[in-house]
Amino acid sequence: MKINELREMTIVELTKKIELAKDELFKLRFQLAINQLENVGRIKEARRNIARLKTILRESELGISS
């Protein structure tokens, strides 16, 4: 998703997306542990996605608009 689309979401929607992203990261780490993960770069991408979502969530909580 684009940043502008994420910034238009409500706090509840962002929280839901963060939970889904954390679940995806857990599954990727599990696949890595049992040697079924083909693209290791997806873990890095998932971590960055979580950080991006948390940053936007915090901005919306503080009322910062970009």
N, C-alpha and C positions, 0 to 999 in steps of 0.2 A: 504494500500500500504506500501511497505517497504521503509525505509529511502533512500536507494541507488537509488531506482526508482524515488523518489521525487526529489532527488538532480540532476538527469539527465534532469529534465524538464526545459523548458524555463520560463522566468519571466512571460510571457503572460499566459502560461498554469497554473502556480502556482497561479496567480491572479484569474483565472477562477475557480480553485478548492477552493480557499478561499471564493469566492462569493457563490459557491454551499454549502459549509460547513456552512456559516452564514445563508443561507436560511433554511438549515436543522435545525439549532439551533432555529431559529425563529418558525418553525413549531412545534418543540418539546416543546418549552415554551408555545405555544398556546394550544397544547394538554394538557399540565400540568394544565393550567388555567381552562380548561373546564372539567377536571377530566377524560380524555380519555387516558392519558399516563400510560402504564402498567409498563414499566421499567424506573424508574427515573434515573438510572445510565447512560442512554444514553445521558443525558444532560451534565454530567461531561465528558463523552467520546468525545462528539462533541466539547466542549470547549477546551479540550486538543488537539484535532485534528486541530482546528483553530490555536492554539498557535504553534503547531509543523510546520504547513504550513507557518505561518508568520516568524518563525525563519529561515526556509530554504530559504524563499524568501529574507530575509535580508542578509543571508550569500551569496547568489548568487549576490545580488546587490553590496556587498562589495568585491566580488571576493575571498571569503574565501572558500577553498576547504578542505574537511575532508577525 
